[in-house]
Amino acid sequence: MNYEYLGFMSVLVTITLASAANIHIELNRYDEALGKSAFERSRADLRHSAMALIAALCVALVTVFTKGLIPEVAARQAAVNGLALITIAFSIVTKVDLTLAAFRLTPLPKKL
């Protein structure tokens, strides 16, 4: 685990946050079409996902810096590597969830 792990996490989080922003913009369009704010729960879930991804990136940053400080004990190194794998898995699952949410959005009907 090194700078490549941190680079991977940075790209994954950046792309996923862009997807979250696009979903947020689309929810704004739905609200405008309906004339009311009907997606507060969806917005809150979207915010939580975005903040969780930022937290995962922070954990990745701390993990990379602390791995070099941890003594070369196999159990400790395995724990840090496990944390890195959990962070990657969490980020990928969040990316899948947001991608599925984006595909569930249907186009708004065109106004006449």
Secondary structure per residue as TSV (DSSP state, phi and psi in degrees):
chain	resnum	aa	ss	phi	psi
A	1	M	-	360.0	124.5
A	2	N	-	-154.2	-151.3
A	3	Y	H	-62.4	-25.4
A	4	E	H	-67.1	-38.1
A	5	Y	H	-62.4	-45.0
A	6	L	H	-65.1	-39.0
A	7	G	H	-64.6	-42.8
A	8	F	H	-59.9	-47.2
A	9	M	H	-63.5	-39.1
A	10	S	H	-62.2	-45.1
A	11	V	H	-66.2	-45.1
A	12	L	H	-60.5	-45.9
A	13	V	H	-67.6	-41.4
A	14	T	H	-62.5	-46.2
A	15	I	H	-64.3	-41.5
A	16	T	H	-68.2	-38.3
A	17	L	H	-66.0	-34.1
A	18	A	H	-65.0	-39.9
A	19	S	H	-63.2	-42.3
A	20	A	H	-62.6	-39.7
A	21	A	H	-64.4	-40.6
A	22	N	H	-64.8	-40.0
A	23	I	H	-63.5	-40.9
A	24	H	H	-61.3	-43.5
A	25	I	H	-62.9	-41.0
A	26	E	H	-65.3	-38.4
A	27	L	H	-64.6	-33.6
A	28	N	H	-62.1	-40.1
A	29	R	H	-64.5	-40.5
A	30	Y	H	-61.5	-44.5
A	31	D	H	-60.7	-42.3
A	32	E	H	-63.5	-40.2
A	33	A	H	-67.4	-36.4
A	34	L	H	-82.3	-20.3
A	35	G	T	79.1	12.3
A	36	K	S	-154.1	166.6
A	37	S	-	-92.8	101.2
A	38	A	-	-107.8	1.4
A	39	F	-	-122.6	36.6
A	40	E	H	-62.8	-41.9
A	41	R	H	-64.4	-41.7
A	42	S	H	-64.2	-40.2
A	43	R	H	-64.6	-40.9
A	44	A	H	-64.0	-43.0
A	45	D	H	-63.1	-39.4
A	46	L	H	-64.2	-43.0
A	47	R	H	-62.0	-43.3
A	48	H	H	-63.0	-40.8
A	49	S	H	-63.9	-43.1
A	50	A	H	-64.4	-43.4
A	51	M	H	-67.9	-35.0
A	52	A	H	-65.6	-37.5
A	53	L	H	-67.0	-39.4
A	54	I	H	-64.9	-39.6
A	55	A	H	-63.7	-40.0
A	56	A	H	-62.9	-38.0
A	57	L	H	-66.1	-39.0
A	58	C	H	-64.8	-40.9
A	59	V	H	-62.1	-40.6
A	60	A	H	-62.3	-42.4
A	61	L	H	-62.0	-47.0
A	62	V	H	-65.0	-38.7
A	63	T	H	-62.4	-43.6
A	64	V	H	-64.0	-42.2
A	65	F	H	-73.3	-34.6
A	66	T	H	-81.3	-22.2
A	67	K	H	-60.3	-37.5
A	68	G	T	-69.7	-22.1
A	69	L	T	-89.6	-16.4
A	70	I	S	-80.0	134.3
A	71	P	-	-58.3	155.5
A	72	E	S	-73.9	55.5
A	73	V	-	-99.0	128.7
A	74	A	H	-57.2	-41.4
A	75	A	H	-64.9	-40.1
A	76	R	H	-70.1	-41.9
A	77	Q	H	-63.3	-38.8
A	78	A	H	-65.7	-37.4
A	79	A	H	-64.3	-42.6
A	80	V	H	-66.8	-42.4
A	81	N	H	-64.1	-37.9
A	82	G	H	-63.1	-41.2
A	83	L	H	-61.4	-39.9
A	84	A	H	-63.7	-43.0
A	85	L	H	-65.0	-38.8
A	86	I	H	-63.4	-41.4
A	87	T	H	-62.8	-42.9
A	88	I	H	-64.6	-46.7
A	89	A	H	-61.6	-43.3
A	90	F	H	-60.9	-44.0
A	91	S	H	-65.6	-39.2
A	92	I	H	-67.5	-41.3
A	93	V	H	-63.7	-40.5
A	94	T	H	-64.6	-40.1
A	95	K	H	-61.6	-43.1
A	96	V	H	-62.8	-43.6
A	97	D	H	-60.8	-45.8
A	98	L	H	-68.7	-34.2
A	99	T	H	-65.5	-43.7
A	100	L	H	-63.2	-38.1
A	101	A	H	-62.7	-40.4
A	102	A	H	-64.6	-38.1
A	103	F	H	-74.2	-20.0
A	104	R	H	-77.8	-20.9
A	105	L	-	-70.8	129.7
A	106	T	-	-100.2	153.6
A	107	P	-	-64.3	146.4
A	108	L	-	-72.8	145.6
A	109	P	-	-66.5	145.4
A	110	K	-	-74.6	137.3
A	111	K	-	-78.9	142.3
A	112	L	-	-91.3	360.0
